[in-house]
Amino acid sequence: MNFGGNEVIYNYEESRIIIVPVPYDATSTGMRGSDKGPDAIMEASVNLEFYDVETASEVHKMGIHTIDPVPEKGSPEALVNAVFHKTSHLLQDKKLPVIVGGNHTVSIGAVKAFSKYYPDLSVLQLDAHSDLRQEYEGSPFNHACTMARARELVPLVQVGIRSISAEELPFIDRERIFYAHELYYDKMLYQKAADKLTENVYVTIDLDVFDPSVMPSTGTPEPGGPDYFELMHFLRDVARKRNIVGFDVVELCPSTTNKSTDFMAAKIIYQLLSYIFA
């Protein structure tokens, strides 16, 4: 299914924005179901209004095209390579890739591709979990290791974090991590986080960054996160000050009863695109 349904249909050649579904769940360690996330987001996106009130723009006119899902279901190493090659091809074609997971392992291949294509790149991680384990359940490419692999390639800024294992503590950069409890009391820290970013920025959005009262449909929900406007307005400010070259949205575990979370994930994608191109 195309992002936006039948209202937003553009072919590959005329599209600046390419949606890349990656329905991968093999390394998930909480609740399973993130492989169903991309389809749920595509289905919910049919209900989007394509005039954005906040930016007074219609970003779909840049061209939004959804390609076939990355089909890899095997080892995390194979998945990382598949996403890397797909993303590299899109960057060579001068597209802005939007990776839609799947669990957070899908981000590793994307970051690797962007790091080779864009100089002066940093990663902005919006997440409840630091994901800095060096290895987990026998793999360095488990979703719990995503940011450990990313920081081997580019500088990392972590925002919204509120869950860390003791083994990750030696790998924490206290100057580049912004905990949710600190952000709750001091909103100026969002500005400090933005200032840590380089000129070119790749954004990875693990949906469990939001408070579960807003986004309950994730594999590993963690209380204490920001709400929708707080986090999106931070991204708006980042888009104004830096060059967001691509992003991913991961870890939606769709509910059979609460479809509002699917729509929220679709809205996040369209809203961030509106900020980038406004």
Residue frames relative to the residue before (quaternion, step in Angstrom):
aa qw qx qy qz dx dy dz
M 1.0000 0.0000 0.0000 0.0000 0.00 0.00 0.00
N 0.4485 -0.6918 0.5054 0.2546 3.56 -1.06 0.78
F 0.5018 -0.6123 0.5086 0.3384 3.58 -1.09 0.68
G 0.7738 0.2706 -0.2288 0.5251 3.55 -0.65 1.15
G 0.4118 -0.7304 0.4626 0.2881 3.56 1.26 -0.11
N 0.8015 -0.3138 0.2222 0.4580 3.54 -1.15 -0.61
E 0.5689 0.6130 -0.3873 0.3880 3.59 1.23 -0.25
V 0.7715 0.2441 -0.1249 0.5741 3.58 1.13 -0.61
I 0.2113 0.7809 -0.5535 0.1978 3.57 0.14 1.27
Y 0.1157 0.7566 -0.6298 0.1321 3.53 -0.63 1.22
N 0.4303 -0.6817 0.5108 0.2985 3.57 -1.06 0.60
Y 0.7233 -0.4615 0.2918 0.4227 3.56 -1.28 0.30
E 0.6842 0.5280 -0.3028 0.4018 3.56 0.80 -1.02
E 0.7464 0.4107 -0.2288 0.4710 3.60 0.93 -0.83
S 0.6231 0.5808 -0.3239 0.4117 3.60 1.26 -0.17
R 0.3366 -0.7215 0.5760 0.1853 3.53 -1.02 0.91
I 0.7557 0.3408 -0.1528 0.5379 3.58 1.11 -0.78
I 0.0710 -0.8031 0.5915 0.0093 3.58 -0.79 1.02
I 0.2524 -0.7547 0.5928 0.1234 3.55 -0.79 1.12
V 0.1166 -0.8064 0.5797 0.0082 3.57 -0.79 1.13
P 0.1658 -0.7965 0.5721 0.1043 3.65 -0.19 1.16
V 0.0154 -0.7826 0.6222 -0.0132 3.57 -0.95 0.92
P 0.0772 -0.8491 0.5223 0.0184 3.63 0.15 1.26
Y 0.2584 0.7875 -0.5058 0.2392 3.57 0.55 1.23
D 0.0088 -0.8273 0.5589 -0.0557 3.58 -0.79 1.04
A 0.4024 0.7882 -0.4248 0.1907 3.57 1.30 -0.14
T 0.7538 0.3818 -0.2320 0.4818 3.63 1.02 -0.65
S 0.3748 0.7416 -0.4893 0.2649 3.61 1.21 0.14
T 0.1788 -0.8059 0.5596 0.0736 3.57 -1.03 0.84
G 0.6413 0.4532 -0.3394 0.5178 3.60 1.24 -0.06
M 0.7898 -0.1687 0.1758 0.5628 3.55 -0.79 -1.00
R 0.4023 -0.7138 0.5232 0.2342 3.55 -0.96 0.86
G 0.5050 0.6752 -0.4649 0.2701 3.54 -1.27 0.37
S 0.4796 0.6899 -0.4421 0.3139 3.61 1.22 -0.10
D 0.5513 0.5996 -0.4049 0.4155 3.61 1.19 -0.30
K 0.6537 0.4896 -0.3083 0.4878 3.58 1.24 -0.38
G 0.4512 0.7333 -0.4167 0.2916 3.58 1.28 -0.18
P 0.6743 0.5050 -0.3306 0.4254 3.63 0.74 -0.91
D 0.6628 0.4944 -0.3148 0.4659 3.61 0.88 -0.87
A 0.6497 0.5203 -0.3219 0.4513 3.58 0.97 -0.84
I 0.6529 0.5057 -0.3120 0.4697 3.59 1.01 -0.79
M 0.6432 0.5136 -0.3272 0.4642 3.59 0.96 -0.82
E 0.6625 0.5048 -0.3088 0.4593 3.58 0.92 -0.88
A 0.6770 0.4882 -0.2940 0.4657 3.58 0.96 -0.85
S 0.6155 0.5927 -0.3493 0.3846 3.61 1.04 -0.72
V 0.4978 0.6485 -0.4224 0.3915 3.59 1.26 -0.32
N 0.7175 0.4666 -0.2410 0.4577 3.59 1.11 -0.68
L 0.4382 0.6932 -0.4611 0.3390 3.60 1.25 0.13
E 0.3097 -0.6606 0.6376 0.2473 3.53 -1.28 0.52
F 0.3267 -0.8127 0.4556 0.1585 3.57 -0.67 1.04
Y 0.5455 0.4709 -0.4389 0.5367 3.52 1.29 0.44
D 0.2250 -0.7871 0.5622 0.1176 3.59 -0.68 1.09
V 0.4261 -0.7416 0.4671 0.2242 3.55 -0.57 1.22
E 0.6870 0.5275 -0.2995 0.4000 3.57 0.83 -0.99
T 0.7815 0.2967 -0.1556 0.5263 3.59 0.93 -0.88
A 0.3209 -0.7636 0.4918 0.2685 3.59 1.31 -0.13
S 0.5484 0.6053 -0.3798 0.4343 3.55 0.95 0.94
E 0.2549 -0.7207 0.6194 0.1787 3.52 -1.38 0.22
V 0.1732 -0.8534 0.4832 0.0912 3.54 0.36 1.27
H 0.5392 0.6305 -0.4161 0.3723 3.61 1.12 -0.46
K 0.5832 0.5972 -0.3754 0.4030 3.61 1.17 -0.44
M 0.5301 0.5807 -0.4152 0.4576 3.58 1.31 -0.06
G 0.4996 -0.6310 0.4254 0.4140 3.56 1.29 -0.40
I 0.0477 0.7742 -0.6274 0.0684 3.56 -0.65 1.15
H 0.0142 0.8048 -0.5898 0.0655 3.55 -0.66 1.13
T 0.2430 -0.7630 0.5842 0.1324 3.58 -0.95 0.89
I 0.2362 -0.7710 0.5754 0.1364 3.58 -0.72 1.05
D 0.6805 -0.4603 0.3622 0.4404 3.56 -1.30 0.14
P 0.5883 -0.5940 0.4097 0.3650 3.60 -1.06 0.66
V 0.4933 -0.5840 0.5422 0.3487 3.55 -1.24 0.51
P 0.3031 -0.8411 0.4226 0.1488 3.60 -0.37 1.22
E 0.4474 0.7336 -0.4410 0.2592 3.61 1.23 -0.26
K 0.0426 -0.8064 0.5895 -0.0174 3.58 -0.83 1.08
G 0.5347 0.6775 -0.3759 0.3373 3.57 1.28 0.00
S 0.8396 -0.1288 0.1104 0.5160 3.55 -1.02 -0.85
P 0.6046 -0.5578 0.4059 0.3982 3.60 -1.15 0.43
E 0.5939 0.5630 -0.3642 0.4445 3.59 1.11 -0.62
A 0.6594 0.5013 -0.3004 0.4728 3.58 0.99 -0.87
L 0.6375 0.5258 -0.3221 0.4619 3.56 1.03 -0.79
V 0.6386 0.5275 -0.3230 0.4578 3.59 0.93 -0.90
N 0.6703 0.4958 -0.2986 0.4645 3.59 0.91 -0.87
A 0.6496 0.5241 -0.3196 0.4486 3.58 0.97 -0.83
V 0.6730 0.4727 -0.2940 0.4870 3.58 0.93 -0.86
F 0.6116 0.5561 -0.3465 0.4435 3.58 1.02 -0.77
H 0.7073 0.4580 -0.2774 0.4616 3.58 0.78 -0.98
K 0.6467 0.5122 -0.3274 0.4606 3.60 0.96 -0.78
T 0.6820 0.4845 -0.2874 0.4664 3.57 0.89 -0.94
S 0.6222 0.5445 -0.3384 0.4492 3.59 0.99 -0.80
H 0.6409 0.5240 -0.3194 0.4613 3.57 0.97 -0.85
L 0.6700 0.4958 -0.3053 0.4606 3.59 0.91 -0.87
L 0.6498 0.5084 -0.3217 0.4645 3.58 0.98 -0.77
Q 0.6314 0.5255 -0.3288 0.4659 3.57 1.03 -0.71
D 0.6890 0.4513 -0.2603 0.5038 3.55 1.19 -0.60
K 0.4903 -0.7014 0.3962 0.3327 3.58 1.33 0.29
K 0.4103 0.6925 -0.4854 0.3412 3.57 1.04 0.77
L 0.3506 -0.6643 0.5993 0.2769 3.55 -1.35 0.23
P 0.2119 -0.8132 0.5304 0.1115 3.60 -0.29 1.22
V 0.1036 -0.7384 0.6629 0.0683 3.53 -1.17 0.78
I 0.1858 -0.8069 0.5560 0.0720 3.57 -0.36 1.27
V 0.0984 -0.8044 0.5856 0.0171 3.59 -0.73 1.08
G 0.1577 -0.8116 0.5590 0.0635 3.57 -0.43 1.26
G 0.6530 0.0735 0.7294 -0.1900 1.48 -2.52 -0.12
N 0.5402 -0.6128 0.4600 0.3478 3.54 -1.30 0.26
H 0.7533 -0.4762 0.2366 0.3870 3.52 -1.32 0.29
T 0.4667 0.6657 -0.4542 0.3645 3.61 1.18 -0.18
V 0.6016 0.5933 -0.3703 0.3861 3.61 1.02 -0.69
S 0.6143 0.5838 -0.3523 0.3971 3.60 1.14 -0.53
I 0.5714 0.6313 -0.3910 0.3493 3.60 1.07 -0.64
G 0.6854 0.4778 -0.2855 0.4695 3.57 0.86 -0.94
A 0.6331 0.5316 -0.3299 0.4558 3.58 1.05 -0.74
V 0.6596 0.4996 -0.3123 0.4667 3.60 0.88 -0.92
K 0.6260 0.5407 -0.3360 0.4504 3.58 0.99 -0.80
A 0.6665 0.4957 -0.3014 0.4682 3.59 0.94 -0.87
F 0.6793 0.4894 -0.2964 0.4595 3.59 0.85 -0.94
S 0.6452 0.5395 -0.3295 0.4291 3.59 1.00 -0.79
K 0.6670 0.4822 -0.2944 0.4857 3.57 1.14 -0.57
Y 0.7118 0.4687 -0.2457 0.4618 3.58 1.14 -0.62
Y 0.7929 0.2756 -0.1310 0.5275 3.60 0.95 -0.85
P 0.3185 -0.7127 0.5860 0.2175 3.59 -0.85 0.93
D 0.8230 0.2317 -0.1653 0.4916 3.54 -1.29 0.36
L 0.3268 0.7561 -0.4923 0.2815 3.57 0.95 0.96
S 0.0128 -0.7484 0.6613 0.0494 3.54 -1.21 0.63
V 0.3589 -0.7099 0.5635 0.2230 3.55 -1.29 0.39
L 0.1788 -0.7381 0.6425 0.1018 3.53 -1.01 0.94
Q 0.1196 -0.8015 0.5855 0.0202 3.56 -0.56 1.23
L 0.0856 -0.7532 0.6515 0.0310 3.56 -0.82 1.08
D 0.2569 0.7779 -0.4869 0.3029 3.55 -0.24 1.27
A 0.4528 -0.6467 0.5321 0.3061 3.57 -1.22 0.46
H 0.7618 0.3425 -0.1546 0.5277 3.58 1.14 -0.68
S 0.5141 -0.6789 0.4326 0.2961 3.56 -1.01 0.78
D 0.1804 -0.8321 0.5079 0.1312 3.62 1.19 -0.54
L 0.4442 0.7083 -0.4354 0.3338 3.58 1.01 0.84
R 0.3212 0.7255 -0.5411 0.2789 3.59 1.14 0.43
Q 0.4556 -0.6908 0.4907 0.2730 3.56 -1.00 0.82
E 0.7671 -0.0498 0.0377 0.6384 3.55 1.25 -0.58
Y 0.0157 0.7984 -0.6017 0.0166 3.56 -1.09 0.66
E 0.8395 -0.0042 -0.0609 0.5399 3.55 -0.88 1.04
G 0.7528 -0.4497 0.1982 0.4379 3.52 0.95 1.00
S 0.7418 0.3689 -0.2250 0.5128 3.62 1.20 0.04
P 0.3786 -0.7067 0.5455 0.2442 3.60 -1.01 0.78
F 0.6803 0.4618 -0.2759 0.4979 3.60 1.33 -0.07
N 0.3034 0.7300 -0.5359 0.2965 3.56 1.17 0.53
H 0.6216 -0.5588 0.3783 0.3979 3.60 -1.13 0.49
A 0.6165 0.5462 -0.3392 0.4545 3.60 1.21 -0.44
C 0.6904 0.4559 -0.2570 0.4994 3.59 1.32 -0.17
T 0.3557 0.7978 -0.4521 0.1807 3.58 1.29 -0.10
M 0.7446 0.4078 -0.2452 0.4682 3.58 0.77 -0.94
A 0.5367 0.5828 -0.4065 0.4552 3.58 1.23 -0.33
R 0.6813 0.4615 -0.2841 0.4920 3.57 1.01 -0.81
A 0.6384 0.5403 -0.3340 0.4346 3.61 0.99 -0.80
R 0.7080 0.4707 -0.2848 0.4428 3.59 0.85 -0.92
E 0.5329 0.5861 -0.4170 0.4457 3.60 1.26 -0.09
L 0.7256 0.4377 -0.2145 0.4858 3.56 1.25 -0.49
V 0.8140 0.0021 0.0729 0.5763 3.57 0.90 -0.96
P 0.6139 -0.5184 0.4174 0.4244 3.62 -1.23 0.23
L 0.2295 -0.7851 0.5712 0.0675 3.52 -1.15 0.80
V 0.0660 -0.7452 0.6613 0.0549 3.55 -1.13 0.79
Q 0.1536 -0.8140 0.5596 0.0280 3.57 -0.69 1.16
V 0.0314 -0.8171 0.5731 -0.0545 3.57 -0.73 1.13
G 0.7982 0.3005 -0.2375 0.4650 3.56 -0.96 0.94
I 0.4107 0.7530 -0.4410 0.2642 3.56 1.31 -0.04
R 0.1064 0.7967 -0.5898 0.0782 3.56 -1.02 0.85
S 0.7256 0.3149 -0.2382 0.5636 3.59 1.24 0.35
I 0.1244 0.7824 -0.5892 0.1592 3.57 -0.60 1.24
S 0.3416 -0.7041 0.5769 0.2338 3.56 -1.08 0.70
A 0.6392 -0.5484 0.3772 0.3852 3.57 -1.17 0.54
E 0.6484 0.5394 -0.3282 0.4254 3.59 1.03 -0.72
E 0.6374 0.5323 -0.3297 0.4491 3.60 1.23 -0.34
L 0.4964 0.7182 -0.4045 0.2724 3.58 1.18 -0.53
P 0.6594 0.5078 -0.3463 0.4329 3.66 0.89 -0.71
F 0.7078 0.4584 -0.2573 0.4719 3.58 1.19 -0.43
I 0.4833 0.6559 -0.4321 0.3867 3.59 1.31 0.09
D 0.1934 -0.7310 0.6426 0.1238 3.57 -1.01 0.88
R 0.3376 -0.7998 0.4585 0.1901 3.57 -0.16 1.29
E 0.6459 0.5206 -0.3218 0.4563 3.59 1.17 -0.45
R 0.7724 0.3508 -0.1659 0.5027 3.57 1.22 -0.35
I 0.6311 0.4645 -0.3502 0.5131 3.56 1.24 0.43
F 0.1166 -0.7975 0.5920 0.0059 3.55 -0.88 1.04
Y 0.2625 -0.8191 0.4990 0.1054 3.50 -0.18 1.41
A 0.6091 -0.5918 0.3955 0.3498 3.55 -1.12 0.75
H 0.6711 0.5030 -0.3238 0.4379 3.62 0.90 -0.82
E 0.6375 0.5049 -0.3254 0.4825 3.60 1.13 -0.57
L 0.6464 0.5187 -0.3104 0.4656 3.58 1.01 -0.81
Y 0.5889 0.5860 -0.3596 0.4248 3.56 1.10 -0.68
Y 0.7597 0.3819 -0.1935 0.4895 3.58 0.95 -0.89
D 0.8007 0.1849 -0.0737 0.5650 3.58 1.13 -0.58
K 0.2066 -0.8224 0.5213 0.0957 3.58 -0.03 1.30
M 0.5480 0.6192 -0.4015 0.3938 3.60 1.19 -0.36
L 0.5382 0.6283 -0.4060 0.3883 3.58 1.21 -0.32
Y 0.5485 0.5906 -0.4077 0.4291 3.61 1.15 -0.41
Q 0.6414 0.5112 -0.3194 0.4747 3.58 1.01 -0.79
K 0.6398 0.5205 -0.3228 0.4643 3.57 1.00 -0.81
A 0.6333 0.5239 -0.3282 0.4656 3.58 1.02 -0.78
A 0.6561 0.5124 -0.3137 0.4566 3.60 0.91 -0.89
D 0.6510 0.5354 -0.3132 0.4376 3.58 1.01 -0.80
K 0.6236 0.5519 -0.3341 0.4415 3.60 1.20 -0.45
L 0.5932 0.6043 -0.3557 0.3954 3.58 1.23 -0.39
T 0.4613 -0.6531 0.5249 0.2918 3.55 -1.22 0.56
E 0.7488 -0.4015 0.2654 0.4558 3.59 -1.28 0.00
N 0.7662 0.2580 -0.1411 0.5714 3.60 0.91 -0.93
V 0.0725 -0.8259 0.5583 -0.0307 3.56 -0.79 1.08
Y 0.1481 -0.7223 0.6681 0.1002 3.51 -1.12 0.86
V 0.1986 -0.7975 0.5644 0.0775 3.57 -0.80 1.05
T 0.0689 -0.7687 0.6341 0.0484 3.56 -0.91 0.91
I 0.1172 -0.8106 0.5737 0.0028 3.55 -0.64 1.20
D 0.1169 -0.7368 0.6650 0.0358 3.52 -0.51 1.26
L 0.4392 -0.7506 0.4246 0.2518 3.58 -0.49 1.16
D 0.5820 0.5667 -0.4028 0.4217 3.61 1.16 -0.20
V 0.4111 0.6832 -0.4841 0.3604 3.59 1.26 0.17
F 0.6531 0.5003 -0.3138 0.4740 3.58 1.10 -0.68
D 0.5886 -0.5429 0.4528 0.3922 3.53 -1.22 0.46
P 0.5463 -0.6496 0.4128 0.3305 3.64 -0.91 0.80
S 0.5533 0.5853 -0.4055 0.4322 3.60 1.19 -0.29
V 0.6898 0.4233 -0.2464 0.5332 3.56 1.28 -0.48
M 0.8018 0.0838 0.0145 0.5915 3.57 0.95 -0.97
P 0.0269 -0.8421 0.5386 -0.0084 3.61 0.18 1.23
S 0.6632 0.5574 -0.3016 0.3981 3.60 1.13 -0.57
T 0.4293 0.6419 -0.5207 0.3641 3.54 0.44 1.28
G 0.6258 -0.5795 0.3761 0.3621 3.54 -1.22 0.43
T 0.8008 0.1332 -0.0430 0.5824 3.57 1.10 -0.72
P 0.0506 -0.8314 0.5532 0.0129 3.64 0.44 1.16
E 0.0858 -0.7909 0.6058 -0.0039 3.54 -1.06 0.85
P 0.4025 -0.7382 0.4765 0.2570 3.64 -0.59 1.04
G 0.7176 0.5000 -0.3267 0.3581 3.52 -1.28 0.42
G 0.5078 0.6780 -0.4168 0.3298 3.62 1.17 0.20
P 0.6391 -0.5253 0.3957 0.3987 3.58 -1.31 0.15
D 0.4871 -0.6339 0.4996 0.3337 3.56 -1.29 0.19
Y 0.7720 -0.3946 0.2411 0.4361 3.56 -1.33 0.07
F 0.7348 0.4361 -0.2666 0.4459 3.60 0.61 -1.08
E 0.6080 0.5627 -0.3655 0.4244 3.59 0.99 -0.74
L 0.7311 0.4257 -0.2425 0.4747 3.56 0.81 -0.99
M 0.6715 0.4961 -0.3166 0.4502 3.60 0.92 -0.81
H 0.6571 0.4928 -0.3262 0.4680 3.60 1.00 -0.66
F 0.5561 0.5464 -0.3840 0.4947 3.57 1.23 -0.38
L 0.6715 0.4814 -0.2970 0.4786 3.59 0.91 -0.87
R 0.5898 0.5575 -0.3616 0.4590 3.59 1.09 -0.65
D 0.6787 0.4841 -0.2911 0.4694 3.57 0.93 -0.89
V 0.6189 0.5260 -0.3422 0.4724 3.59 1.04 -0.73
A 0.6656 0.5115 -0.3044 0.4502 3.60 0.91 -0.90
R 0.6423 0.5225 -0.3214 0.4596 3.59 1.11 -0.61
K 0.7733 0.3862 -0.1728 0.4723 3.56 1.00 -0.86
R 0.7812 0.2411 -0.1192 0.5634 3.58 1.17 -0.50
N 0.4813 -0.6382 0.5158 0.3081 3.56 -1.33 0.17
I 0.1530 -0.7837 0.5974 0.0737 3.60 -0.25 1.26
V 0.1934 -0.8439 0.4970 0.0579 3.55 -0.35 1.29
G 0.7815 -0.1266 0.0875 0.6047 3.59 1.28 -0.23
F 0.0448 -0.8063 0.5891 0.0301 3.56 -1.23 0.26
D 0.2100 -0.7450 0.6088 0.1737 3.51 -1.34 0.15
V 0.1723 -0.7228 0.6577 0.1238 3.52 -1.36 0.43
V 0.0328 0.8374 -0.5361 0.1016 3.56 -0.50 1.21
E 0.7970 0.3964 -0.2622 0.3727 3.51 -1.49 0.09
L 0.3631 0.6660 -0.5601 0.3330 3.59 0.98 0.74
C 0.0710 -0.7527 0.6537 0.0332 3.57 -0.88 1.01
P 0.2823 -0.8259 0.4523 0.1835 3.58 0.12 1.23
S 0.3410 -0.7175 0.5775 0.1882 3.51 -1.16 0.80
T 0.4719 -0.6661 0.4954 0.2968 3.56 -1.12 0.64
T 0.7453 0.4042 -0.2106 0.4866 3.58 1.22 -0.41
N 0.7655 0.2946 -0.1665 0.5472 3.61 1.11 -0.62
K 0.0969 -0.8341 0.5429 0.0115 3.56 -0.14 1.31
S 0.4727 0.6901 -0.4432 0.3223 3.60 1.23 -0.16
T 0.6268 0.5461 -0.3425 0.4377 3.58 1.09 -0.65
D 0.6040 0.5434 -0.3564 0.4614 3.59 1.09 -0.65
F 0.6681 0.4913 -0.2951 0.4746 3.55 0.96 -0.91
M 0.6150 0.5485 -0.3477 0.4473 3.59 1.02 -0.76
A 0.6492 0.5118 -0.3193 0.4634 3.59 0.95 -0.83
A 0.6464 0.5029 -0.3134 0.4806 3.59 1.00 -0.83
K 0.6467 0.5283 -0.3088 0.4553 3.58 1.00 -0.86
I 0.6130 0.5487 -0.3447 0.4520 3.58 1.01 -0.80
I 0.6484 0.5182 -0.3174 0.4586 3.58 0.93 -0.89
Y 0.7159 0.4483 -0.2680 0.4633 3.56 0.76 -1.02
Q 0.6425 0.5278 -0.3277 0.4486 3.60 1.00 -0.77
L 0.6679 0.4843 -0.3100 0.4726 3.58 0.92 -0.86
L 0.6168 0.5191 -0.3477 0.4787 3.60 1.02 -0.68
S 0.6282 0.5296 -0.3320 0.4632 3.59 1.02 -0.76
Y 0.6441 0.5055 -0.3218 0.4755 3.60 0.98 -0.78
I 0.6667 0.5257 -0.3121 0.4262 3.58 0.88 -0.94
F 0.8056 0.3185 -0.1481 0.4772 3.59 0.82 -0.96
A 0.4507 0.7050 -0.4570 0.3017 3.61 1.23 -0.15
